[in-house]
Amino acid sequence: MTVGKDFDDRGAVTDPAPTERDRELSELVDDLEEAVEAEHEAQAVPGNAAERAHTTPTDTGDDAPD
């Protein structure tokens, strides 16, 4: 058995380098995640989904119009 003899990755597609917009969006998402985490810690909301299932939902007041 010969390993790698028939492998040719010259046609492989690689991900393009991240753009400035990609970095900005990544930072925005990170900031939002940190803000949500801080809000949950301040309200003593448990961290994982199983624990959150036993908490009272937060009413945001932004219900869709009828």
C-alpha positions as CSV (number, residue, x, y, z in Angstrom):
1,M,0.0,0.0,0.0
2,T,1.4,3.4,-1.0
3,V,0.2,6.3,1.0
4,G,-0.1,9.8,-0.6
5,K,1.1,8.7,-4.1
6,D,-2.1,9.7,-5.8
7,F,-2.8,12.8,-3.7
8,D,-2.7,16.1,-5.6
9,D,-3.9,19.2,-3.8
10,R,-3.0,21.7,-6.4
11,G,-6.7,22.2,-7.2
12,A,-7.7,22.5,-3.6
13,V,-9.7,25.6,-2.7
14,T,-8.4,27.6,0.3
15,D,-10.2,30.2,2.3
16,P,-9.4,33.7,1.3
17,A,-7.6,35.9,3.8
18,P,-9.9,37.7,6.3
19,T,-10.8,41.2,5.2
20,E,-11.0,44.3,7.4
21,R,-14.8,43.8,7.4
22,D,-14.4,40.2,8.6
23,R,-12.3,41.5,11.5
24,E,-14.7,44.2,12.3
25,L,-17.7,41.8,12.3
26,S,-15.8,39.3,14.4
27,E,-15.0,42.1,17.0
28,L,-18.6,43.2,17.0
29,V,-19.8,39.7,17.7
30,D,-17.2,39.2,20.4
31,D,-18.3,42.5,22.0
32,L,-22.0,41.5,21.9
33,E,-21.2,38.1,23.4
34,E,-19.3,39.8,26.2
35,A,-22.2,42.2,26.8
36,V,-24.7,39.4,27.0
37,E,-22.5,37.4,29.3
38,A,-22.1,40.4,31.6
39,E,-25.8,41.1,31.6
40,H,-26.5,37.4,32.5
41,E,-23.9,37.5,35.3
42,A,-25.5,40.7,36.7
43,Q,-28.9,39.0,36.6
44,A,-27.6,35.7,37.9
45,V,-28.8,33.9,34.9
46,P,-27.3,30.4,34.6
47,G,-24.8,29.8,31.8
48,N,-25.9,26.8,29.9
49,A,-29.1,26.0,28.0
50,A,-30.2,23.3,30.5
51,E,-29.9,25.7,33.4
52,R,-31.6,28.5,31.6
53,A,-34.6,26.3,30.8
54,H,-35.5,26.6,34.5
55,T,-35.4,30.4,34.7
56,T,-38.2,32.9,34.1
57,P,-38.0,34.3,30.5
58,T,-37.1,38.0,30.3
59,D,-39.9,40.2,28.7
60,T,-38.1,42.5,26.3
61,G,-41.2,44.4,25.4
62,D,-40.5,44.4,21.7
63,D,-43.3,42.1,20.6
64,A,-44.2,42.0,16.9
65,P,-47.2,44.1,16.0
66,D,-50.5,42.3,15.3
